[in-house]
């Protein structure tokens, strides 16, 4: 099948929703797929093995499993240590910045896309609240990505919304990576 979507960069946290988005993009074969894992050390982590280390290890295991199954995608990762800040902005800001930087490095253009694996705030009180959240994040994407690309010719953003329940989402993931998706999220809370 032809790569009709150009390039697609999945912002891959290692959680179930972003892993689902990566698997969906790999299955469609309509885009050259890239994945960027942004690791963020956040304030107040006291665990013996912080969540960012657990997630990185899980992502690396999943990446290896996907590669062994024949999945073809480019991969990058970035790390930001925010542990010195008493309060942090939502991680979407940091993920967008680092994802846009990865997209710029890989030569992304306006027809290409940055992919998020979930609709923002699935717990929104109403469809109006969800629409407002989507509008806000779309504007945020535009400004952050323009700042990285230094112009208005930027990749678009796509929100792939996974199944509504975690059980349904997990059944759509390859069996060999399900355990790695769950383990870092259960082992060390953020």
C-alpha positions in Angstrom: 0.0 0.0 0.0 1.3 3.5 -0.8 2.3 5.8 2.0 -0.5 8.3 1.4 -0.2 10.3 4.6 3.4 11.2 4.2 5.1 11.0 7.6 3.4 10.4 10.9 5.2 11.0 14.2 3.5 9.3 17.2 4.2 11.0 20.5 4.8 7.7 22.4 4.6 7.9 26.2 4.6 4.1 26.7 1.1 4.2 28.1 -1.7 2.2 26.6 -3.3 5.0 24.5 -0.1 6.1 22.8 1.0 2.5 22.2 -2.4 1.8 20.7 -1.9 4.8 18.4 1.5 3.6 17.3 0.2 0.1 16.6 -2.7 1.6 14.6 -0.3 3.7 12.5 1.9 0.7 11.9 -1.1 -1.4 10.8 -2.5 1.1 8.4 0.7 1.3 6.3 -0.5 4.6 4.9 2.4 6.7 6.4 6.1 6.4 7.1 5.9 6.0 10.9 8.2 7.6 13.4 7.8 7.4 17.2 9.3 9.8 19.7 9.4 8.9 23.4 9.7 12.0 25.7 10.9 11.1 29.1 10.1 13.6 31.8 11.4 13.4 35.4 8.8 15.3 37.4 8.8 17.0 40.8 8.2 14.9 43.9 9.3 11.5 42.6 10.4 9.5 45.6 10.2 5.9 44.4 13.3 3.8 44.4 12.9 3.5 40.6 11.1 6.6 39.3 8.3 6.3 36.8 10.3 7.8 34.0 12.9 5.0 34.3 10.2 2.3 34.3 8.5 3.8 31.3 11.7 4.1 29.3 12.6 0.5 30.0 9.0 -0.6 29.0 9.2 1.5 25.8 12.5 0.0 24.9 11.1 -3.6 25.5 8.0 -2.8 23.4 10.2 -1.3 20.6 12.3 -4.4 20.5 9.2 -6.6 20.4 7.6 -4.6 17.6 10.8 -4.7 15.6 11.1 -8.4 16.0 7.5 -8.7 14.7 8.5 -6.8 11.5 7.2 -3.4 12.4 9.1 -0.7 10.5 9.4 2.7 12.2 12.1 5.2 13.2 12.5 6.0 16.9 13.9 8.8 19.0 13.8 9.8 22.6 14.4 12.9 24.7 14.8 13.5 28.4 13.9 16.5 30.4 14.6 16.7 34.1 11.9 18.9 35.7 12.4 17.6 39.2 13.8 20.9 40.4 10.5 22.8 39.6 7.9 22.9 42.4 5.1 22.9 39.9 4.9 21.7 36.3 2.7 22.5 33.3 0.8 19.7 31.8 3.0 17.2 30.0 1.4 18.0 26.7 3.5 21.1 26.4 6.8 19.3 26.9 5.8 16.4 24.7 4.7 18.8 21.9 8.0 20.7 22.1 10.2 17.6 21.9 7.9 15.9 19.4 8.1 19.0 17.1 11.9 19.0 17.5 12.0 15.4 16.4 9.7 16.2 13.5 11.9 19.1 12.4 15.0 16.8 12.6 13.3 14.2 10.4 12.2 16.8 7.8 8.5 16.8 8.5 6.4 19.2 6.3 2.8 20.6 6.5 1.3 17.5 5.0 2.8 15.3 7.7 1.3 14.8 11.1 2.1 14.6 14.8 -0.1 11.9 16.4 -1.4 11.9 19.9 -2.9 8.6 21.1 -5.9 10.0 23.0 -8.5 12.7 23.0 -7.4 15.3 25.6 -9.0 14.8 29.0 -11.2 11.8 28.5 -12.9 12.8 31.8 -14.3 16.0 30.5 -17.6 16.9 32.1 -19.4 17.6 28.8 -18.9 17.6 25.0 -18.5 21.4 25.3 -15.7 21.0 27.8 -14.0 18.4 25.6 -14.4 20.7 22.5 -12.8 23.6 24.5 -9.9 21.3 25.6 -9.4 20.2 21.9 -9.4 23.8 20.8 -6.9 24.9 23.4 -4.5 22.0 22.6 -4.8 22.7 18.9 -3.8 26.3 19.4 -1.0 25.2 21.8 0.2 22.8 19.1 0.3 25.5 16.5 2.3 28.0 18.7 4.7 25.4 20.1 5.4 23.8 16.7 5.7 27.2 15.0 8.3 28.2 17.6 10.3 25.0 16.8 10.0 25.2 13.0 10.4 29.0 13.1 7.6 29.5 10.5 3.9 28.8 9.8 4.6 25.8 7.6 4.2 23.1 10.2 2.9 19.5 10.4 -0.7 19.1 11.5 -1.8 17.4 14.7 -4.1 14.4 14.8 -5.8 12.9 17.9 -6.5 9.2 17.6 -9.0 8.3 20.2 -8.6 4.7 21.4 -11.5 2.5 22.6 -13.2 4.0 25.7 -12.3 1.2 28.1 -8.8 0.0 29.1 -9.9 -3.6 28.6 -11.1 -2.9 25.0 -7.9 -1.0 24.3 -5.7 -3.7 25.6 -7.3 -6.4 23.4 -6.4 -4.3 20.4 -2.7 -4.4 21.3 -0.4 -7.3 20.3 -0.3 -9.7 23.2 3.5 -9.6 23.5 3.5 -5.9 24.5 0.5 -5.8 26.8 2.4 -6.6 29.9 5.0 -3.9 29.2 2.2 -1.3 28.7 0.7 -2.0 32.1 3.8 -2.7 34.2 5.4 0.8 34.4 2.1 2.5 35.0 1.3 0.1 37.9 4.8 -0.3 39.3 5.5 3.4 40.1 2.8 6.0 40.2 3.7 9.5 38.8 
